[in-house]
Amino acid sequence: MPSVPRRTRRRTYAFLASAAGLATAAALAGALPADAHEDHHPHRPGRYQDVQLLSFNDLHGNLEPPSGSSGRVTELQPDGTTKTVDAGGVEYLATHLRNARKGHPYSVTAAGGDLVGASPLLSGLFHDEPTVEALNKLDLDVTSVGNHEFDEGARELARLQNGGCHPKDGCYTDQEFQGADFPYLAANVQDEKTGKPILKPYWVWKKNGVRIGFIGVTLEGTPGIVSADGVKGLTFKDETETINKYAKVLQRQGVQSIVALIHEGGYPASGSYNYDCDSPGAGDGISGPIVDIAKNVTPAVDALVTGHTHQAYVCTVPDPSGRPRMVTSASSFGRLYTDTTLTYDRRTGDIVRTAVNSANHVVTRDVPKAQDITDLIGKWNTLAAPIGNRPIGYISGDIGNTGTESPMGDLVADAQLAYGRELDPRTSLALMNPGGVRAGLTYAAKGAEGDGVVTYAEGFTVQPFANTVNLVDLTGAQLIQALKEQVSGPNEAAPRILQPSAGLTYTLDLTRSGADRVVTDTIRLNGAPIDPAATYRVAMNAFLAGGGDGFPSLGQGKNPLVGTDDLAALVKYLTANSSASSPLAPPATNRITITK
């Protein structure tokens, strides 16, 4: 088939179909009128039209199946037990989506942000061009931006949208990067000078008289979790106020059916993707920021596709008028997709809210791989292999990145402490933000490298941000305050526990509240109490040194020294401290004592 010029290559909405798969379902109570789906005039559409909305979120450039716990989902069994299911991989996601669309001529595919950023080497090495190309092949129609879409700044986001070679690294192949076929929506992200959205605030899907508007926003708190350079010159507005504003704009244009794509999320009551979120009562199965947003977004919005927290849920939360409204999230890394039916009333132009139903489906790996995606991955892997396949270390077992204190977090902190001491022997400790540790290391070989071998690509997946390792002087009082900021201020509701280097120990008492959860008199460095008046040389990444993630005390450091990037420090540590005959053992997570 001849290639189609890019700007006219809009979706053709393939008649594609319902995958047999693992699912959870939730439906809003009520029923359509008796004649809802009867077509009394076979030569023209009936009053009601079911529209399939397929959605996913937080892909983070995971084109290949993610490994370890990042590549599994937990499934609740009929007898109440749980089991894990291997999931993810865009070759499989493409097949599942294409199968799901079969028999659904009215189908639209949307996403909730963070499709790129914090990506494995296969995508991150090429500034996520491979992922955008894959999303084009998936026939993605529209997405909101997420915080990670700003990792490299607004100009780079505009390049991902519009195409063109990277301004620094140039073109990676003999063809110029074409950009995204789908619109990125950024309704609440404004240019500081003009006050206007930096990208489209909304987009309208149309087919045979059916019109559904999509409004896309990211979390207002993006500047606190992205490097300062990434959000320079930008203003992030309140999510709810922005959605309500543009819902009125769409309604004035005659668009009554509206879906909000929100890169902010919640925390379900269960870790199983298929639990009944509404079983205790509408909304009781989910907590977190999305609940307040959902309760205050105008009733004109018919459904909320969410993300950011990497959780799986299909819940109803009452809108301001008290009517239940669907709120969904499909975990992360392409492990799930959500299939939602929106019943469109051609007479009113609105969604019949009582007929909305939704289900999360697992992207299982027991279906054929999509050949076009396999070919795309192969093309980029050929370019990445000389860099990615290089061994950088050896481990004796899996080094996971889950838990309040994770083995991988400890390892990264130890690597930064060792590197800091090379720069300045006075360096006493290192702190690592948990969100910067994107994956663990698995003992089993991913390719031909052999079990226990850590490749550069695997290290890149752990630390893809290219942060520098910085040294700063902090007083003991500032250090104590920084530890308390893990569980207070902006981090009180959802604590961010810094990963400590060896020698730093303390007790986290979860029976207490606020800052008191960090027990001051238990904080020790190499067995000695922290002296509030003393000065400590602390290693951390540039993001934390700028006060990111709600740690203003870390941003008050003096005498800064900027070193190499954090991945280089990890590579150096693994190479120096492991060998084939003496692999590195997973660190024991005994630096933070947790009292419950």
PLY file of the C-alpha trace (Angstrom):
ply
format ascii 1.0
element vertex 596
property float x
property float y
property float z
element edge 595
property int vertex1
property int vertex2
end_header
0.00 0.00 0.00
1.45 3.43 -0.89
2.42 5.65 2.00
-0.01 8.40 2.91
1.21 11.96 3.41
1.62 12.52 7.11
-0.72 15.43 7.61
-3.60 13.59 5.97
-2.87 10.32 7.74
-5.70 10.63 10.22
-7.31 7.60 11.72
-9.29 5.35 9.43
-10.94 3.71 12.44
-10.33 0.13 11.45
-13.20 -2.26 12.06
-11.30 -4.20 14.43
-12.53 -6.53 17.85
-13.22 -7.64 21.23
-10.34 -9.58 22.67
-10.93 -12.61 24.71
-8.98 -11.68 27.80
-8.88 -11.23 31.51
-11.06 -8.37 32.60
-12.81 -6.52 35.33
-16.10 -4.80 34.68
-18.04 -1.98 36.22
-21.27 -0.50 34.92
-23.41 2.42 35.91
-26.85 1.43 37.11
-29.89 2.02 34.96
-31.13 1.11 31.54
-31.74 2.66 28.16
-35.24 3.13 26.79
-36.72 -0.05 25.34
-36.09 1.10 21.77
-32.53 2.18 22.50
-30.80 -0.02 19.97
-33.68 -0.66 17.58
-33.15 0.75 14.09
-36.59 1.51 12.65
-34.94 3.07 9.59
-32.28 0.62 8.37
-30.87 3.13 5.89
-30.05 5.71 8.53
-28.42 5.49 11.96
-30.60 4.81 14.98
-30.92 7.21 17.87
-28.38 5.46 20.08
-24.85 4.56 19.03
-22.36 2.65 21.16
-18.88 4.17 20.95
-15.91 2.12 22.10
-13.29 4.06 24.07
-9.99 2.20 24.43
-7.50 3.81 26.79
-4.17 3.33 28.51
-1.66 5.48 30.41
1.91 5.72 31.72
3.55 3.65 28.99
6.92 5.33 29.68
8.44 4.11 26.44
8.20 0.42 27.39
8.17 -0.96 23.86
9.58 -4.34 24.87
7.90 -6.43 27.59
9.01 -5.00 30.94
10.86 -7.41 33.23
10.38 -8.40 36.86
7.42 -7.03 38.79
7.12 -4.22 36.22
5.97 -6.87 33.73
3.29 -8.52 35.84
-0.20 -7.72 37.14
-2.03 -9.23 40.09
-5.32 -10.96 39.33
-8.02 -11.73 41.87
-9.36 -15.29 41.54
-12.98 -16.39 42.14
-11.97 -18.13 45.38
-10.45 -14.93 46.77
-6.82 -15.85 46.16
-4.55 -13.91 43.81
-2.08 -14.85 41.09
0.30 -12.87 38.92
0.05 -12.70 35.15
2.88 -11.69 32.81
1.80 -8.60 30.93
2.96 -5.82 28.64
4.97 -5.28 25.50
3.77 -3.04 22.68
3.88 -5.91 20.16
1.17 -7.55 22.27
-0.64 -4.31 23.11
-1.05 -3.62 19.39
-2.59 -7.05 18.82
-4.96 -6.69 21.78
-6.13 -3.23 20.69
-6.62 -4.33 17.09
-8.60 -7.36 18.19
-10.67 -5.25 20.58
-11.69 -2.88 17.77
-13.12 -5.63 15.56
-16.86 -5.30 15.28
-16.75 -1.76 16.68
-16.88 0.70 13.78
-17.23 3.54 16.28
-13.96 3.21 18.22
-11.62 5.86 19.58
-8.31 5.28 21.40
-7.09 7.75 24.03
-4.31 7.93 26.61
-3.72 9.60 29.96
-0.16 10.90 29.65
3.41 9.84 30.48
3.61 7.81 27.29
7.25 8.88 27.04
9.88 9.90 29.56
11.70 7.74 32.11
11.92 5.27 29.24
14.15 2.22 28.75
17.22 2.69 26.58
15.53 1.45 23.40
13.33 4.55 23.44
15.16 6.95 25.77
18.44 6.79 23.86
16.63 8.26 20.86
14.63 10.91 22.75
11.53 8.67 22.57
11.12 8.86 18.82
10.65 5.04 18.70
7.70 5.23 21.12
5.95 7.97 19.16
6.37 5.91 16.00
4.90 2.88 17.80
1.95 4.92 19.10
1.24 6.05 15.55
1.08 2.39 14.50
-1.24 1.66 17.45
-3.68 4.19 15.95
-3.71 6.29 19.09
-6.16 9.16 18.50
-5.42 11.56 21.35
-3.56 11.85 24.66
-3.13 14.29 27.49
0.37 15.33 28.45
1.85 13.95 31.66
4.60 15.34 33.85
7.22 13.19 32.09
6.37 14.74 28.75
8.21 17.77 30.18
11.41 15.95 31.15
13.22 17.56 28.22
11.19 20.76 28.14
8.38 22.26 26.10
10.43 22.61 22.90
11.21 18.90 22.85
7.54 18.11 23.52
6.63 20.31 20.55
9.12 18.35 18.42
7.52 15.06 19.44
4.20 16.53 18.32
5.32 18.18 15.10
8.37 16.20 14.01
11.87 17.15 12.93
15.34 15.95 13.87
16.67 16.44 17.39
18.37 19.86 17.65
21.46 18.38 19.28
21.67 14.73 18.21
20.24 15.19 14.72
18.50 12.44 12.75
19.01 8.81 13.77
18.05 7.33 10.40
17.98 8.52 6.80
14.41 9.69 7.32
13.39 12.75 9.30
11.27 12.05 12.37
7.64 12.68 11.42
6.20 13.39 14.88
2.93 12.24 16.40
-0.14 11.57 14.24
-2.25 12.18 17.35
-2.68 15.46 19.26
-1.12 16.00 22.66
-3.58 17.99 24.80
-2.26 20.42 27.43
-5.22 22.54 28.49
-3.77 23.56 31.85
-0.16 24.16 30.71
0.29 27.78 29.70
3.08 29.88 28.33
4.11 32.18 31.16
4.25 35.23 28.88
1.17 34.76 26.71
-1.07 32.93 29.18
-2.16 30.58 26.38
-1.94 26.77 26.32
1.30 25.54 24.78
-0.57 22.82 22.86
-4.19 22.17 21.97
-6.46 22.22 25.05
-9.11 19.96 23.51
-9.89 17.84 20.46
-13.15 16.53 18.99
-13.54 13.01 17.60
-16.15 12.82 14.83
-17.76 9.99 12.89
-21.05 10.00 11.01
-22.53 12.78 13.12
-21.22 11.42 16.43
-19.00 13.96 18.23
-17.06 13.42 21.45
-14.80 16.10 22.88
-11.59 15.31 24.75
-9.95 17.72 27.21
-6.42 16.90 28.36
-4.65 18.10 31.51
-1.68 17.09 33.62
-1.35 17.43 37.36
-1.02 20.99 38.63
1.94 19.88 40.75
4.11 19.01 37.75
6.74 21.70 38.53
7.46 19.99 41.86
8.28 16.64 40.27
10.09 17.70 37.07
13.45 19.41 36.76
13.30 23.20 36.72
14.66 23.33 33.17
11.84 21.12 31.95
9.10 23.53 33.05
10.93 26.82 32.54
8.58 29.50 31.23
5.46 27.43 31.89
2.52 27.80 34.27
0.41 24.83 35.39
-3.20 25.63 36.28
-5.74 23.83 38.46
-6.98 20.66 36.77
-10.64 20.95 37.74
-11.01 24.64 36.89
-9.36 24.07 33.52
-11.56 21.11 32.59
-14.69 23.00 33.60
-13.59 26.00 31.53
-13.06 24.02 28.35
-16.17 21.91 28.88
-18.14 25.16 28.49
-16.14 25.99 25.35
-17.01 22.61 23.85
-20.67 22.95 24.79
-20.82 26.36 23.10
-19.58 24.59 19.98
-22.43 22.10 20.28
-20.31 19.25 21.66
-22.25 17.71 24.55
-20.31 14.43 24.98
-17.02 15.07 26.77
-14.22 12.89 28.16
-11.47 14.29 30.39
-7.96 12.86 30.04
-6.29 13.64 33.36
-2.70 12.83 34.26
-3.48 12.54 37.94
-4.77 9.50 39.73
-5.75 7.63 42.82
-4.98 4.60 44.91
-7.37 1.63 44.81
-8.24 -0.42 47.86
-6.78 -3.52 46.20
-3.63 -4.27 44.24
-5.55 -6.64 41.96
-6.50 -5.08 38.64
-9.88 -6.85 38.53
-11.25 -6.16 42.01
-14.72 -4.62 42.26
-13.91 -1.01 42.99
-17.52 -0.14 43.71
-18.34 -3.08 45.95
-18.31 -1.08 49.22
-20.32 1.71 47.59
-19.66 4.23 44.84
-16.16 5.64 45.10
-15.24 3.86 48.32
-12.69 1.70 46.56
-10.37 4.54 45.57
-8.59 7.35 47.39
-6.12 10.06 46.45
-6.15 13.31 44.45
-8.38 12.06 41.64
-11.34 11.66 44.00
-11.61 15.39 44.75
-11.07 16.20 41.09
-13.78 13.75 40.02
-16.22 15.12 42.59
-15.75 18.68 41.32
-15.40 18.35 37.56
-18.58 19.60 35.88
-21.35 17.04 35.21
-20.97 17.98 31.53
-17.98 15.61 31.47
-19.13 12.03 30.97
-16.03 9.99 31.87
-12.53 10.47 33.29
-9.47 8.61 31.95
-6.69 9.05 34.51
-3.09 8.05 35.22
0.10 9.08 37.05
-0.19 6.74 40.04
0.42 3.60 37.92
-2.61 1.95 39.51
-5.43 -0.12 38.00
-9.05 0.78 38.71
-12.46 1.07 37.12
-14.59 3.01 39.58
-17.59 5.28 39.74
-17.32 8.55 41.65
-20.31 10.89 41.98
-20.13 14.14 40.02
-21.25 17.48 41.59
-24.88 16.64 40.80
-24.57 13.34 42.65
-24.71 11.16 39.54
-22.15 8.34 39.30
-19.43 8.84 36.68
-16.79 6.41 35.42
-13.15 6.97 36.46
-10.54 4.60 35.01
-6.81 3.91 35.03
-4.92 1.11 33.27
-1.87 0.60 35.50
1.37 1.37 33.62
4.00 0.17 31.13
1.35 -1.15 28.71
0.29 -3.99 30.98
-3.44 -3.20 30.78
-5.85 -1.35 28.55
-9.35 -0.15 29.42
-12.37 -0.83 27.20
-15.24 1.55 27.91
-18.60 1.66 26.13
-20.10 5.14 25.79
-23.68 5.13 24.48
-24.21 8.25 22.40
-27.68 9.76 22.01
-27.91 11.28 18.53
-30.96 13.32 19.54
-29.25 15.14 22.44
-25.63 14.72 21.33
-24.81 13.53 24.84
-23.70 10.28 26.45
-26.41 8.25 28.15
-24.57 8.11 31.46
-26.62 5.19 32.81
-25.36 3.01 29.97
-21.62 3.56 30.45
-19.68 0.41 31.25
-15.97 -0.25 31.50
-13.44 -3.03 32.00
-9.68 -3.37 32.38
-8.08 -6.08 30.24
-4.64 -7.63 30.62
-2.18 -7.26 27.76
-1.31 -10.95 27.88
1.63 -12.38 25.95
-0.27 -15.40 24.62
-1.40 -13.61 21.45
0.61 -13.20 18.22
3.02 -10.27 18.14
2.10 -7.43 15.79
4.62 -7.76 12.98
4.80 -4.03 12.20
5.70 -3.30 15.81
8.24 -6.15 15.85
9.87 -4.64 12.77
9.95 -1.19 14.37
11.54 -2.52 17.57
14.07 -4.45 15.50
15.07 -1.32 13.58
15.75 0.67 16.74
17.36 -2.27 18.55
19.90 -2.55 15.73
20.90 1.06 16.40
20.88 0.68 20.20
22.56 -2.72 20.51
26.24 -1.63 20.38
25.60 0.65 23.36
22.93 -1.28 25.23
24.47 -4.75 25.19
27.70 -3.73 26.92
28.10 -5.53 30.30
28.54 -3.14 33.23
28.34 -5.50 36.22
27.23 -8.77 37.76
24.58 -9.58 40.38
23.84 -12.73 42.35
20.05 -12.28 42.47
17.16 -9.98 41.62
17.55 -6.44 42.96
13.99 -5.16 43.23
12.69 -1.60 43.35
9.54 -2.12 45.42
8.95 -1.40 49.08
9.37 1.62 51.33
13.11 1.01 51.20
14.07 -0.96 48.12
17.26 -2.91 47.37
17.65 -0.99 44.10
17.16 2.33 45.85
19.85 1.43 48.37
22.19 0.37 45.59
21.74 3.65 43.71
22.33 5.63 46.91
25.48 3.61 47.63
26.73 4.26 44.10
26.20 8.01 44.52
27.95 7.98 47.90
30.97 6.19 46.39
31.09 8.63 43.49
30.65 11.59 45.85
33.66 10.46 47.87
35.72 10.41 44.70
34.79 14.05 44.12
35.18 15.04 47.76
36.41 12.61 50.46
34.34 14.56 53.03
31.08 13.20 51.52
29.14 11.58 54.37
25.97 10.16 52.82
23.73 10.07 49.77
19.96 10.34 49.32
17.97 9.15 46.30
14.38 10.03 45.43
12.29 6.85 44.99
10.63 8.11 41.80
14.03 8.31 40.15
14.56 4.56 40.52
12.50 3.39 37.57
13.16 -0.36 37.66
15.10 -3.08 39.42
17.73 -5.43 38.04
16.77 -9.02 37.26
19.14 -11.95 37.55
17.65 -13.80 34.58
19.14 -12.76 31.25
16.96 -10.65 28.95
19.05 -11.50 25.89
22.24 -13.37 25.15
24.29 -11.75 27.91
23.84 -14.58 30.41
22.21 -14.79 33.84
23.46 -12.30 36.40
25.00 -9.98 33.82
23.88 -6.36 34.03
23.93 -4.57 30.69
24.12 -0.85 30.03
20.55 -1.00 28.70
19.36 -2.45 32.02
21.20 0.25 33.95
19.66 2.89 31.70
16.19 1.54 32.48
16.92 2.00 36.20
18.14 5.60 35.81
17.01 7.18 32.53
16.82 10.85 33.53
20.41 11.99 32.94
20.48 13.86 36.24
23.88 14.94 37.51
25.15 13.79 40.90
25.57 16.92 43.00
27.31 17.49 46.32
26.05 20.07 48.80
26.71 21.02 52.42
23.73 20.63 54.74
23.57 21.29 58.46
22.44 18.43 60.64
19.25 20.40 61.31
18.56 20.69 57.59
19.23 17.00 57.10
16.80 16.07 59.89
14.21 18.43 58.44
14.64 16.90 54.98
13.95 13.44 56.39
10.81 14.79 58.05
9.71 16.31 54.73
9.33 12.73 53.46
6.11 12.47 55.46
4.97 16.08 55.89
4.05 19.11 53.82
3.23 18.11 50.23
4.36 14.54 51.01
2.15 14.00 54.06
-0.74 12.28 52.27
1.49 10.21 49.97
4.95 9.89 51.60
8.06 9.92 49.43
10.70 7.95 51.29
14.23 8.85 50.25
16.51 5.88 49.65
19.48 6.16 52.06
23.09 5.17 51.51
24.75 2.67 53.85
25.38 4.09 57.33
22.28 6.31 57.52
19.65 4.70 59.75
16.45 5.80 61.48
12.98 4.63 62.53
9.82 5.43 60.58
6.90 5.11 62.99
3.71 4.81 60.93
1.54 4.82 64.05
2.29 8.55 64.36
1.18 11.36 62.07
2.91 14.00 59.97
6.57 14.82 60.51
6.59 12.90 63.82
6.60 9.67 61.83
10.35 10.17 61.41
11.63 9.58 64.95
14.29 12.25 65.43
16.34 10.62 68.17
16.76 7.44 66.10
18.50 9.17 63.19
22.10 7.93 63.07
25.03 8.19 60.67
27.46 5.32 61.10
25.99 4.76 64.55
26.39 8.36 65.79
23.44 10.75 66.30
23.10 13.53 63.74
24.45 16.77 65.21
22.07 19.62 64.27
24.92 22.12 64.35
27.41 20.10 62.31
27.87 20.28 58.53
27.45 17.19 56.38
28.53 16.77 52.76
25.60 15.07 50.99
25.40 13.52 47.53
22.10 13.61 45.64
20.86 14.09 42.10
20.31 17.54 40.61
16.53 17.17 40.91
16.66 16.75 44.69
19.38 19.40 45.01
16.87 21.78 43.46
14.31 20.99 46.15
12.27 18.67 43.91
9.67 16.15 45.11
8.69 18.37 48.03
12.12 18.58 49.72
12.82 22.33 50.10
15.47 21.69 52.76
17.60 19.81 50.24
17.43 22.86 48.00
19.11 24.98 50.71
22.48 23.25 50.41
25.68 25.31 50.27
28.95 24.92 48.37
27.47 22.91 45.49
29.66 20.75 43.31
28.19 19.27 40.11
29.51 15.89 39.01
28.79 13.43 36.22
25.37 11.99 35.39
23.78 9.52 37.79
23.81 6.59 35.37
27.58 6.96 34.93
27.95 6.81 38.71
25.88 3.61 38.85
27.87 2.05 36.00
31.13 2.93 37.71
29.97 1.41 41.01
28.76 -1.85 39.47
31.94 -2.25 37.42
34.17 -1.59 40.44
32.26 -3.76 42.90
31.29 -6.86 40.94
32.73 -9.48 38.63
31.63 -12.74 37.06
33.31 -14.68 39.87
32.22 -12.26 42.61
28.78 -10.87 41.75
27.13 -8.13 43.79
24.50 -9.36 46.26
21.22 -7.45 46.65
21.54 -4.93 49.50
19.72 -5.82 52.72
16.97 -3.27 53.26
17.72 -2.62 56.93
18.49 1.09 56.95
14.96 2.22 57.74
13.19 0.49 60.62
9.43 0.64 60.11
7.02 0.56 63.04
3.37 -0.10 62.21
0 1
1 2
2 3
3 4
4 5
5 6
6 7
7 8
8 9
9 10
10 11
11 12
12 13
13 14
14 15
15 16
16 17
17 18
18 19
19 20
20 21
21 22
22 23
23 24
24 25
25 26
26 27
27 28
28 29
29 30
30 31
31 32
32 33
33 34
34 35
35 36
36 37
37 38
38 39
39 40
40 41
41 42
42 43
43 44
44 45
45 46
46 47
47 48
48 49
49 50
50 51
51 52
52 53
53 54
54 55
55 56
56 57
57 58
58 59
59 60
60 61
61 62
62 63
63 64
64 65
65 66
66 67
67 68
68 69
69 70
70 71
71 72
72 73
73 74
74 75
75 76
76 77
77 78
78 79
79 80
80 81
81 82
82 83
83 84
84 85
85 86
86 87
87 88
88 89
89 90
90 91
91 92
92 93
93 94
94 95
95 96
96 97
97 98
98 99
99 100
100 101
101 102
102 103
103 104
104 105
105 106
106 107
107 108
108 109
109 110
110 111
111 112
112 113
113 114
114 115
115 116
116 117
117 118
118 119
119 120
120 121
121 122
122 123
123 124
124 125
125 126
126 127
127 128
128 129
129 130
130 131
131 132
132 133
133 134
134 135
135 136
136 137
137 138
138 139
139 140
140 141
141 142
142 143
143 144
144 145
145 146
146 147
147 148
148 149
149 150
150 151
151 152
152 153
153 154
154 155
155 156
156 157
157 158
158 159
159 160
160 161
161 162
162 163
163 164
164 165
165 166
166 167
167 168
168 169
169 170
170 171
171 172
172 173
173 174
174 175
175 176
176 177
177 178
178 179
179 180
180 181
181 182
182 183
183 184
184 185
185 186
186 187
187 188
188 189
189 190
190 191
191 192
192 193
193 194
194 195
195 196
196 197
197 198
198 199
199 200
200 201
201 202
202 203
203 204
204 205
205 206
206 207
207 208
208 209
209 210
210 211
211 212
212 213
213 214
214 215
215 216
216 217
217 218
218 219
219 220
220 221
221 222
222 223
223 224
224 225
225 226
226 227
227 228
228 229
229 230
230 231
231 232
232 233
233 234
234 235
235 236
236 237
237 238
238 239
239 240
240 241
241 242
242 243
243 244
244 245
245 246
246 247
247 248
248 249
249 250
250 251
251 252
252 253
253 254
254 255
255 256
256 257
257 258
258 259
259 260
260 261
261 262
262 263
263 264
264 265
265 266
266 267
267 268
268 269
269 270
270 271
271 272
272 273
273 274
274 275
275 276
276 277
277 278
278 279
279 280
280 281
281 282
282 283
283 284
284 285
285 286
286 287
287 288
288 289
289 290
290 291
291 292
292 293
293 294
294 295
295 296
296 297
297 298
298 299
299 300
300 301
301 302
302 303
303 304
304 305
305 306
306 307
307 308
308 309
309 310
310 311
311 312
312 313
313 314
314 315
315 316
316 317
317 318
318 319
319 320
320 321
321 322
322 323
323 324
324 325
325 326
326 327
327 328
328 329
329 330
330 331
331 332
332 333
333 334
334 335
335 336
336 337
337 338
338 339
339 340
340 341
341 342
342 343
343 344
344 345
345 346
346 347
347 348
348 349
349 350
350 351
351 352
352 353
353 354
354 355
355 356
356 357
357 358
358 359
359 360
360 361
361 362
362 363
363 364
364 365
365 366
366 367
367 368
368 369
369 370
370 371
371 372
372 373
373 374
374 375
375 376
376 377
377 378
378 379
379 380
380 381
381 382
382 383
383 384
384 385
385 386
386 387
387 388
388 389
389 390
390 391
391 392
392 393
393 394
394 395
395 396
396 397
397 398
398 399
399 400
400 401
401 402
402 403
403 404
404 405
405 406
406 407
407 408
408 409
409 410
410 411
411 412
412 413
413 414
414 415
415 416
416 417
417 418
418 419
419 420
420 421
421 422
422 423
423 424
424 425
425 426
426 427
427 428
428 429
429 430
430 431
431 432
432 433
433 434
434 435
435 436
436 437
437 438
438 439
439 440
440 441
441 442
442 443
443 444
444 445
445 446
446 447
447 448
448 449
449 450
450 451
451 452
452 453
453 454
454 455
455 456
456 457
457 458
458 459
459 460
460 461
461 462
462 463
463 464
464 465
465 466
466 467
467 468
468 469
469 470
470 471
471 472
472 473
473 474
474 475
475 476
476 477
477 478
478 479
479 480
480 481
481 482
482 483
483 484
484 485
485 486
486 487
487 488
488 489
489 490
490 491
491 492
492 493
493 494
494 495
495 496
496 497
497 498
498 499
499 500
500 501
501 502
502 503
503 504
504 505
505 506
506 507
507 508
508 509
509 510
510 511
511 512
512 513
513 514
514 515
515 516
516 517
517 518
518 519
519 520
520 521
521 522
522 523
523 524
524 525
525 526
526 527
527 528
528 529
529 530
530 531
531 532
532 533
533 534
534 535
535 536
536 537
537 538
538 539
539 540
540 541
541 542
542 543
543 544
544 545
545 546
546 547
547 548
548 549
549 550
550 551
551 552
552 553
553 554
554 555
555 556
556 557
557 558
558 559
559 560
560 561
561 562
562 563
563 564
564 565
565 566
566 567
567 568
568 569
569 570
570 571
571 572
572 573
573 574
574 575
575 576
576 577
577 578
578 579
579 580
580 581
581 582
582 583
583 584
584 585
585 586
586 587
587 588
588 589
589 590
590 591
591 592
592 593
593 594
594 595
